């Protein structure tokens, strides 16, 4: 049992919690900008990975021409953007540059305070390992981002859907871990005897369902499956188009077949809604009724946004709202699960 005397007076759990929530907000922002980057086909505009020197954008006409020349060598340009002007290239370059720069900001916003807090002995016992794990996830996220981009630079005209899904899921898993740790620290600030919350079975099932839905959402985006059918609830004239071609082995259709992926993403949403609403009810019984209401509101909004995204033909504003709301839903699910798993002794 953690005793009050075991928590040094230099430790500042509330400050640490606030810091983590600020970084979490930056992750929500990068998820939204990542959606814009994908929908504007901007992700392959920067063909090199330069973690340090890449933070400086092209400043002269010669530098812009060199970047544009690099882009003109990849299959995406040959297939879709022949004749693009330098001005058009600058527009897509902007979103990818902003996405990468925000990734760098997130890394620094986490690492620099972490080192300062560690040197100043402001971190409670047992939490340094968590912080290192969270930073490792941030670094891994950057690595996955580059592997995703590299997958589209040769032999493909877009990034590989599997890498896109891995990139997004890692970001949202990091977000959930950041929020959960912030809540543990906030509880410790309120009660020095507070212990870290546990992830209970029902919340765990709801969160697994939510992440499975996000996986299929990412595959839908990567396969451009959202364009396959823009009607709802039917896909064309049927619940599922029976003329859909399938590949062998059959299980691969769950990940490679745009029609199957869109179908699963459509209807898994309602299983996720049931799981999330069950979690909301548990949170209410655990003394967090507002969290439960927010969670229900967000999952309903997510379904509505998903349907409107389909009906609009994947209109960029709606699709980005759909992706950003998914990040908010992950946060709300983490808060509700934490409320259910809280321990004070």
C-alpha positions in Angstrom: 0.0 0.0 0.0 1.3 3.5 -0.9 1.8 5.5 2.3 1.5 9.3 2.3 5.1 9.6 3.6 6.3 7.7 0.5 5.3 10.6 -1.7 8.1 13.3 -1.5 7.1 16.9 -1.1 8.8 17.8 -4.4 6.4 15.6 -6.4 3.7 17.5 -8.3 1.1 15.1 -9.6 -1.3 17.8 -10.6 1.3 19.6 -12.7 2.3 16.4 -14.4 -1.4 15.6 -15.1 -1.9 19.0 -16.7 1.2 18.6 -18.8 0.0 15.2 -20.1 -3.5 16.6 -21.0 -1.8 19.4 -23.0 0.2 16.8 -25.0 -3.1 14.8 -25.4 -4.7 17.9 -26.9 -1.8 18.1 -29.4 -2.4 14.5 -30.3 -6.1 15.2 -31.1 -4.9 18.1 -33.3 -2.4 15.9 -35.2 -5.1 13.3 -35.7 -7.4 15.9 -37.3 -4.6 17.3 -39.5 -3.6 13.8 -40.4 -7.1 13.4 -41.8 -6.8 16.5 -43.8 -3.4 15.4 -45.1 -4.9 12.1 -46.2 -8.0 13.5 -47.8 -6.1 16.1 -49.8 -3.6 13.5 -51.0 -0.8 15.5 -49.4 1.0 12.7 -47.5 3.4 11.8 -50.3 4.4 15.4 -51.1 7.6 15.2 -48.9 9.5 12.2 -50.2 12.3 12.2 -47.6 12.5 11.8 -43.9 14.8 14.3 -42.2 14.0 14.5 -38.5 16.1 17.5 -37.8 16.9 19.4 -41.1 13.4 18.6 -42.3 12.0 21.1 -39.8 13.1 23.9 -42.1 10.8 24.2 -45.1 12.0 25.2 -48.6 12.9 29.0 -48.5 14.2 29.7 -52.0 12.8 29.0 -55.4 15.6 26.5 -56.1 14.7 24.6 -52.9 11.0 24.5 -53.9 11.9 23.2 -57.4 14.1 20.5 -55.9 11.2 19.3 -53.6 8.8 19.4 -56.5 11.3 17.4 -58.7 11.4 14.7 -56.0 7.6 14.5 -55.9 7.5 14.2 -59.7 9.5 11.0 -59.6 6.9 9.0 -57.6 4.0 6.9 -59.0 1.3 9.2 -57.5 2.4 12.1 -59.6 2.6 10.1 -62.7 -0.9 8.6 -62.2 -2.9 11.6 -60.9 -1.0 14.9 -60.8 0.8 15.3 -64.1 0.8 18.9 -65.1 0.5 20.1 -61.4 1.9 23.6 -61.0 4.4 24.6 -58.3 1.6 26.5 -56.6 -0.5 23.3 -56.5 2.5 21.4 -55.1 3.0 24.0 -52.4 -0.7 23.5 -51.3 -0.3 19.8 -50.6 3.3 20.3 -49.2 1.8 22.6 -46.6 -0.4 19.9 -45.0 2.2 17.2 -44.9 4.8 19.7 -43.5 2.3 20.9 -40.9 1.6 17.3 -40.0 5.3 16.4 -39.6 6.1 19.6 -37.7 3.3 19.0 -35.2 4.7 15.5 -34.7 8.0 17.1 -33.8 6.3 19.5 -31.4 4.6 16.7 -29.7 7.9 14.8 -29.2 9.6 17.9 -27.8 6.5 18.9 -25.7 6.8 15.5 -24.0 10.5 14.8 -23.9 11.8 18.2 -22.6 9.4 18.5 -19.6 9.9 14.8 -18.9 13.7 15.3 -18.5 13.1 18.4 -16.4 10.6 16.7 -14.1 12.9 13.7 -13.7 16.0 15.8 -12.9 13.9 17.8 -10.4 12.5 14.6 -8.8 8.9 15.7 -9.5 7.8 12.2 -10.7 6.0 9.9 -8.3 7.4 6.5 -7.7 6.4 4.0 -10.4 5.4 6.6 -13.0 8.8 7.1 -14.7 8.4 3.8 -16.5 5.0 4.9 -17.8 6.4 8.1 -19.1 9.2 6.4 -20.9 6.7 4.0 -22.4 4.6 6.9 -23.6 7.6 8.6 -25.2 8.5 5.3 -26.8 5.1 5.2 -28.4 5.5 8.8 -29.6 8.8 7.9 -31.2 7.3 4.7 -32.7 4.4 6.8 -34.1 6.9 8.9 -36.0 8.6 5.8 -37.3 5.3 4.3 -38.4 4.5 7.6 -40.1 7.6 7.4 -42.2 7.1 3.7 -43.0 3.6 4.6 -44.1 4.9 7.4 -46.4 7.7 5.1 -47.8 5.1 2.5 -48.7 3.6 4.9 -51.2 6.8 6.1 -52.9 7.4 3.2 -55.2 5.1 0.6 -56.7 1.9 2.3 -55.3 0.1 5.5 -55.9 -0.9 5.9 -52.3 0.2 4.7 -48.9 -0.4 1.1 -47.9 -3.7 0.8 -45.9 -2.1 -1.5 -43.3 0.5 1.2 -42.5 -2.2 3.9 -42.4 -4.2 1.8 -39.9 -1.1 1.1 -37.8 -0.2 4.8 -37.8 -3.6 5.9 -36.7 -4.1 3.2 -34.1 -0.7 3.9 -32.5 -1.6 7.6 -32.2 -5.0 6.8 -30.5 -3.5 4.2 -28.2 -0.9 6.7 -27.2 -3.7 9.3 -26.6 -5.6 6.8 -24.4 -2.5 6.0 -22.4 -1.7 9.7 -22.0 -5.2 10.5 -20.6 -5.3 7.4 -18.4 -2.0 8.3 -16.8 -3.1 12.0 -16.4 -6.2 10.8 -14.5 -4.1 8.5 -12.2 -2.0 11.5 -11.4 -5.0 13.8 -10.8 -6.4 11.2 -8.4 -3.0 11.1 -6.6 -3.0 14.9 -6.4 -6.4 14.8 -4.7 -5.7 11.9 -2.4 -2.1 10.9 -1.6 -3.3 7.3 -0.9 -4.9 6.9 -4.4 -3.7 3.9 -6.4 -3.7 3.6 -10.2 -7.0 2.6 -11.7 -7.5 -0.9 -13.2 -8.9 -1.7 -16.6 -12.0 -3.8 -15.8 -13.4 -6.4 -18.1 -16.5 -4.6 -19.5 -14.6 -1.4 -20.2 -11.8 -3.4 -21.8 -14.3 -5.1 -24.1 -15.8 -1.7 -25.1 -12.4 -0.3 -25.8 -11.3 -3.3 -27.9 -14.5 -2.9 -29.9 -13.9 0.8 -30.4 -10.3 0.2 -31.6 -11.5 -2.5 -33.9 -13.9 0.0 -35.5 -11.1 2.5 -35.8 -9.0 -0.1 -37.5 -11.7 -0.7 -40.1 -12.2 3.0 -40.4 -8.5 3.4 -41.3 -8.7 0.6 -43.8 -11.8 2.2 -45.3 -9.8 5.4 -45.8 -6.7 3.6 -47.0 -8.6 1.5 -49.6 -10.8 4.5 -50.5 -13.7 2.2 -49.6 -15.8 5.1 -48.6 -16.3 5.9 -52.3 -17.5 2.3 -53.1 -21.1 3.1 -52.1 -22.5 6.5 -51.1 -25.9 5.2 -50.0 -27.1 4.1 -46.5 -28.3 1.8 -45.1 -28.2 -0.2 -48.3 -25.1 -0.6 -50.4 -26.7 0.2 -53.8 -29.8 -2.0 -53.9 -28.9 -4.5 -51.2 -27.7 -4.8 -47.7 -24.6 -6.4 -49.1 -24.0 -6.5 -52.9 -24.0 -10.2 -53.7 -22.0 -9.7 -56.9 -19.0 -8.6 -54.8 -15.8 -10.4 -56.1 -13.9 -12.3 -53.3 -10.3 -13.3 -53.1 -8.5 -16.3 -51.6 -7.9 -16.8 -48.8 -11.3 -15.6 -47.7 -10.1 -13.9 -44.5 -8.0 -11.4 -46.6 -11.3 -9.8 -47.8 -11.7 -8.4 -44.3 -8.6 -6.2 -44.9 -8.1 -6.0 -48.7 -11.6 -5.9 -50.2 -13.0 -2.3 -50.2 -16.7 -3.5 -50.3 -16.3 -5.9 -47.4 -14.3 -3.4 -45.4 -17.0 -0.8 -45.9 -19.7 -3.3 -44.9 -17.9 -4.3 -41.7 -17.2 -0.6 -40.8 -20.9 0.3 -41.3 -22.4 -2.4 -39.1 -19.6 -2.9 -36.5 -20.4 0.7 -35.5 -23.6 -0.5 -33.8 -21.9 -3.2 -31.8 -19.4 -0.5 -30.7 -22.3 1.8 -29.8 -23.8 -1.0 -27.6 -20.4 -1.6 -25.9 -19.8 2.1 -25.3 -23.3 2.7 -23.9 -22.7 -0.2 -21.5 -19.5 1.4 -20.5 -21.4 4.7 -20.0 -23.9 3.0 -17.7 -21.0 1.5 -15.7 -19.4 4.9 -15.4 -22.7 6.4 -14.2 -22.9 3.8 -11.5 -19.2 4.5 -10.6 -20.1 8.1 -9.9 -19.3 9.7 -13.2 -22.7 10.4 -14.8 -21.5 13.4 -16.9 -18.7 11.2 -18.4 -21.3 8.6 -19.3 -23.5 11.2 -21.0 -20.6 12.7 -23.0 -19.6 9.2 -24.1 -23.1 8.4 -25.4 -23.3 11.8 -27.1 -19.9 11.2 -28.8 -20.7 7.7 -30.0 -24.0 8.9 -31.5 -22.3 11.8 -33.2 -19.7 9.4 -34.6 -22.3 7.2 -36.2 -24.2 10.2 -37.6 -20.9 11.7 -39.0 -20.0 8.4 -40.5 -23.3 8.2 -42.3 -23.1 11.8 -43.5 -19.5 11.1 -44.7 -20.9 8.3 -46.9 -23.9 10.2 -48.2 -21.7 13.3 -49.0 -19.3 11.3 -51.1 -16.6 11.7 -48.4 -16.8 15.5 -48.2 -13.6 16.6 -46.6 -15.0 18.7 -43.8 -17.4 16.0 -42.6 -14.7 13.2 -43.0 -12.2 15.2 -40.9 -14.9 15.8 -38.3 -15.5 12.1 -38.2 -11.8 11.3 -37.6 -11.4 14.1 -35.0 -14.5 12.9 -33.2 -13.0 9.4 -33.1 -10.1 10.8 -31.1 -12.5 12.5 -28.7 -14.5 9.3 -28.3 -11.3 7.5 -27.4 -10.6 10.1 -24.7 -14.2 9.8 -23.3 -13.9 6.0 -23.3 -10.6 6.2 -21.4 -12.1 8.6 -18.9 -15.2 6.3 -18.4 -13.1 3.2 -18.1 -10.8 4.9 -15.6 -13.8 6.0 -13.5 -15.0 2.3 -13.4 -11.6 1.1 -12.4 -10.6 3.7 -9.7 -9.1 2.5 -6.5 -8.4 4.7 -3.4 -6.6 2.2 -1.2 
